[in-house]
Amino acid sequence: MSDFYAKRIRFQNGERTSVLNRRRGLPVQEAVLFLNQYRTKGRKANTIHQVCSTLALLHRELSAMRSEDEPQGIDPVKRFEVGRFLSISELSRLAEIAQFHVADLEEEDTSPARARVVSLESVRMRRKSKAPERVPVDVATRANRIRYFAAYLKFVSEYVEARLSGDPATQLAAETKLGLKSLLAHVPRVPKRAKLGARTGLSEEDQNRVLATVHPDSSANPWKHPFVRVRNWLIVVLLLATGMRKGELLGLQIGDLRTREPKLLIVRRADADSDARTDQPVAKTNDREIELAAPIMSRLWTFINTERRAIKRARRIPQVIVSDEGDALSISSIDKLFRELREACPGLAGSLTSHVMRHTWNERFSEQADAMGLSDAVEEKARATQQGWVEGSKMGATYTRRHTERNPVNFIATASTVPSRSASRASGKRSRTFGG
């Protein structure tokens, strides 16, 4: 496990940011100063955390570059203080590792690392075992990582250079200029056109299979707790029926639901002090109003007024989607939900994630637009309004790759199938008590 990891923190006023922590010691001061630039520019907490995670990867790899002169690995500040920048080979290694996933960069455990006694036999066994295959990240992620590496190294170099004088300062400035040019030469070209194999939505057959599996009354439903069964079914249906992102769903509050018509609001609430989650789910797109099929809205109100209301702790918070203990649900819980759902639905054509639900909605929207004979301009404007994009956005092309391969289907009719016992109980209760 790495000695460096990105840690999210939340201030009393609700603002979120991230710091680069050491498992043994204080946060990395230079990283704190570097990330503060993003804070003062008003960058989103998730963007800052992404940069911080990239710095964790950078420091992890530098600490692994050990030599006789630097047996503990490379400390960039100490290296720069003698007027030396990173060598071309060291920079090439950083560019190389930028293409791989690193599972432990998101470590959230803040407890100090415990010393462990490791047997020699266990070390021998690990050496004999085959190393896991490293899976590359997408090209855009690799390009961003290398740029963040370069920006940070430039920042630290200039930070140290300001304290130097004479030949060391001159040498460091010259080596930094050449080194950064060499590092940035590794930035890959990011193709702008869609590629074969890019993410698409669910086929009609796979969509029906997922909905059948996640239904609360299904024997194939992977969850045991009745509350979790209903809640998770609602999560999947809402994502399919609206095309919203998981962050938008988790930020949905009871007050965002209309009481007299089947509509809800998607509102941006970044750094809200009313949200106790350190990793706050937030909307990435514009505020907007979304209309739901009446049966879905009716079942959503039933969930709020029955299953959710039965959890006393949940009555204290405004978020609609809560855990079985009554806390606002986390992003990691949504990821776990879809991981368990993938296991319950083996053999799907593609990976099942919350974002695939968004692709599916957009492809269904295109099919309905074709069936209604809408012009391209009208379809594009309507899609942008529903998804919270600015008018004229070309994001729709990203979400409609499978559209030309499908026959039109009535998505709303498919997604709005609700448990019969719940639909009857929901009748007439929408405008009553909204969550205790």
Order of alpha helices (4+ residues) and beta strands (2+ residues): beta-beta-alpha-alpha-alpha-alpha-alpha-alpha-alpha-alpha-alpha-alpha-beta-beta-alpha-alpha-alpha-alpha-alpha-alpha
